[in-house]
Amino acid sequence: MNKLTTYLKDSYKELVEKVTWPGWEQLQQSTMIVLGATLFITAIVALMDFVANGSLKFIYSLFKN
């Protein structure tokens, strides 16, 4: 149990004293970058899905009676 207590105390000390937390502006900027990248990747995946769906429908229509 002593090792666990020491680990928790050391972890708390590191988080409070040694970690550099981002400021509010840096946090907002990082959030906007992540949001923009997420929207961009979502748009690419949606476009790929649209193209694949159209292509498969066309291929299936060739073999339909």
C-alpha positions in Angstrom: 0.0 0.0 0.0 3.0 2.3 0.6 4.0 2.1 -3.0 0.6 3.1 -4.2 0.5 6.1 -1.8 3.9 7.2 -3.0 2.9 6.8 -6.6 -0.2 8.9 -6.2 1.7 11.6 -4.3 4.4 11.7 -7.0 1.8 11.8 -9.8 -0.1 14.6 -8.1 3.1 16.6 -7.6 4.1 16.1 -11.2 0.8 17.2 -12.5 0.7 20.3 -10.3 4.3 21.5 -10.4 6.0 20.1 -13.5 3.3 19.9 -16.2 2.8 23.0 -18.4 -0.9 23.4 -19.0 -2.0 25.4 -22.1 -3.5 28.8 -21.7 -7.1 29.6 -22.7 -6.0 31.1 -26.2 -3.8 28.1 -27.0 -6.6 25.7 -25.9 -9.1 27.5 -28.2 -6.6 27.5 -31.1 -5.9 23.8 -30.7 -9.6 23.1 -30.5 -10.3 25.0 -33.7 -7.5 23.1 -35.5 -8.9 19.7 -34.3 -12.4 20.8 -35.3 -11.3 21.9 -38.8 -9.3 18.7 -39.4 -12.3 16.6 -38.3 -14.6 18.4 -40.6 -12.1 18.1 -43.5 -11.6 14.4 -43.0 -15.4 13.9 -42.6 -16.0 15.7 -45.9 -13.3 13.5 -47.7 -14.9 10.3 -46.3 -18.4 11.5 -47.3 -17.1 12.2 -50.8 -15.4 8.8 -51.1 -18.7 7.2 -49.9 -20.7 9.1 -52.4 -18.4 8.1 -55.3 -18.2 4.5 -54.2 -22.0 4.3 -53.9 -22.5 5.8 -57.3 -19.9 3.6 -58.9 -21.4 0.4 -57.4 -24.9 1.4 -58.5 -23.7 1.9 -62.0 -21.9 -1.4 -62.0 -24.9 -3.2 -60.6 -27.1 -1.6 -63.2 -25.0 -3.1 -66.0 -25.8 -6.6 -64.8 -29.4 -6.0 -64.1 -32.0 -7.5 -66.5 
